Amino acid sequence: MLVSNATTRLEADLAQLGLTDAVDAVVNTARIGVAKPDPRVYQIAAQRAGVPASRCLFIDDTLTNVTAATAVGMTGLHFQRIQQLRDAPAPAADADRPR
């Protein structure tokens, strides 16, 4: 899922770049009326993902946004270097997920 404080052009830009299918869903704050770090952004993202916030890993290069995500129960990663992504925890396997 992509969560972005983008403009209303985000979806068109993703389509133009051929990235529409790169993510399962997009939470574009220009469309929902609140922007990161408002807690509602993270709650909406978890809801659209169909999971509780505690099952979400939120990655951002802005510490304020990461702090806000962790405040609603997400695991947060303040991105500063690529190795952090390589070391990020993998989601636990769901019992009903096909393997």
One Martini backbone bead per residue (centre of mass of N, CA, C, O) as a GRO file, in nm:
protein
   99
    1MET     BB    1   0.099   0.035   0.019
    2LEU     BB    2   0.019   0.375  -0.043
    3VAL     BB    3   0.123   0.666   0.145
    4SER     BB    4   0.026   1.008   0.051
    5ASN     BB    5   0.121   1.360   0.023
    6ALA     BB    6  -0.040   1.433  -0.238
    7THR     BB    7  -0.187   1.491  -0.516
    8THR     BB    8  -0.452   1.446  -0.741
    9ARG     BB    9  -0.224   1.320  -0.950
   10LEU     BB   10  -0.117   1.047  -0.851
   11GLU     BB   11  -0.273   0.833  -1.013
   12ALA     BB   12  -0.185   0.938  -1.293
   13ASP     BB   13   0.118   0.910  -1.244
   14LEU     BB   14   0.122   0.606  -1.195
   15ALA     BB   15   0.005   0.530  -1.470
   16GLN     BB   16   0.221   0.668  -1.649
   17LEU     BB   17   0.455   0.482  -1.501
   18GLY     BB   18   0.334   0.185  -1.448
   19LEU     BB   19   0.233   0.166  -1.109
   20THR     BB   20  -0.054   0.066  -1.035
   21ASP     BB   21   0.041  -0.252  -0.968
   22ALA     BB   22   0.258  -0.205  -0.726
   23VAL     BB   23  -0.006  -0.171  -0.555
   24ASP     BB   24  -0.301  -0.241  -0.381
   25ALA     BB   25  -0.303   0.059  -0.254
   26VAL     BB   26  -0.428   0.404  -0.208
   27VAL     BB   27  -0.336   0.680   0.009
   28ASN     BB   28  -0.461   0.995  -0.063
   29THR     BB   29  -0.473   1.285   0.110
   30ALA     BB   30  -0.617   1.462  -0.111
   31ARG     BB   31  -0.883   1.265  -0.088
   32ILE     BB   32  -0.937   1.252   0.247
   33GLY     BB   33  -0.857   1.547   0.404
   34VAL     BB   34  -0.590   1.428   0.529
   35ALA     BB   35  -0.262   1.443   0.679
   36LYS     BB   36   0.034   1.376   0.740
   37PRO     BB   37   0.015   1.298   1.091
   38ASP     BB   38  -0.266   1.209   1.094
   39PRO     BB   39  -0.422   0.939   1.236
   40ARG     BB   40  -0.636   0.881   1.011
   41VAL     BB   41  -0.447   0.781   0.792
   42TYR     BB   42  -0.364   0.510   0.934
   43GLN     BB   43  -0.648   0.400   0.977
   44ILE     BB   44  -0.725   0.390   0.678
   45ALA     BB   45  -0.500   0.205   0.584
   46ALA     BB   46  -0.575  -0.039   0.757
   47GLN     BB   47  -0.862  -0.068   0.654
   48ARG     BB   48  -0.783  -0.110   0.350
   49ALA     BB   49  -0.606  -0.366   0.427
   50GLY     BB   50  -0.772  -0.542   0.649
   51VAL     BB   51  -0.617  -0.450   0.919
   52PRO     BB   52  -0.463  -0.404   1.187
   53ALA     BB   53  -0.230  -0.184   1.290
   54SER     BB   54  -0.044  -0.415   1.418
   55ARG     BB   55   0.006  -0.528   1.099
   56CYS     BB   56   0.174  -0.266   1.041
   57LEU     BB   57   0.421  -0.124   0.822
   58PHE     BB   58   0.576   0.190   0.858
   59ILE     BB   59   0.736   0.391   0.602
   60ASP     BB   60   0.958   0.676   0.659
   61ASP     BB   61   1.154   0.987   0.630
   62THR     BB   62   0.959   1.095   0.862
   63LEU     BB   63   0.942   1.094   1.196
   64THR     BB   64   0.659   1.210   1.251
   65ASN     BB   65   0.508   0.987   1.089
   66VAL     BB   66   0.609   0.745   1.249
   67THR     BB   67   0.506   0.833   1.526
   68ALA     BB   68   0.206   0.837   1.445
   69ALA     BB   69   0.185   0.537   1.366
   70THR     BB   70   0.266   0.420   1.646
   71ALA     BB   71   0.027   0.556   1.804
   72VAL     BB   72  -0.184   0.346   1.640
   73GLY     BB   73   0.007   0.054   1.634
   74MET     BB   74   0.234   0.062   1.452
   75THR     BB   75   0.503  -0.019   1.281
   76GLY     BB   76   0.811   0.166   1.268
   77LEU     BB   77   1.017   0.325   0.999
   78HIS     BB   78   1.299   0.523   0.977
   79PHE     BB   79   1.416   0.624   0.685
   80GLN     BB   80   1.787   0.633   0.586
   81ARG     BB   81   1.853   0.335   0.470
   82ILE     BB   82   1.848   0.048   0.282
   83GLN     BB   83   1.910  -0.167   0.507
   84GLN     BB   84   1.644  -0.135   0.661
   85LEU     BB   85   1.471  -0.288   0.451
   86ARG     BB   86   1.625  -0.558   0.469
   87ASP     BB   87   1.567  -0.570   0.803
   88ALA     BB   88   1.282  -0.584   0.799
   89PRO     BB   89   1.006  -0.711   0.908
   90ALA     BB   90   0.820  -0.972   0.852
   91PRO     BB   91   0.528  -1.086   0.814
   92ALA     BB   92   0.316  -1.275   0.949
   93ALA     BB   93   0.167  -1.559   0.903
   94ASP     BB   94  -0.130  -1.655   0.793
   95ALA     BB   95  -0.340  -1.917   0.830
   96ASP     BB   96  -0.521  -1.831   0.554
   97ARG     BB   97  -0.273  -1.822   0.385
   98PRO     BB   98  -0.137  -1.903   0.110
   99ARG     BB   99   0.169  -2.109   0.025
   0.00000   0.00000   0.00000
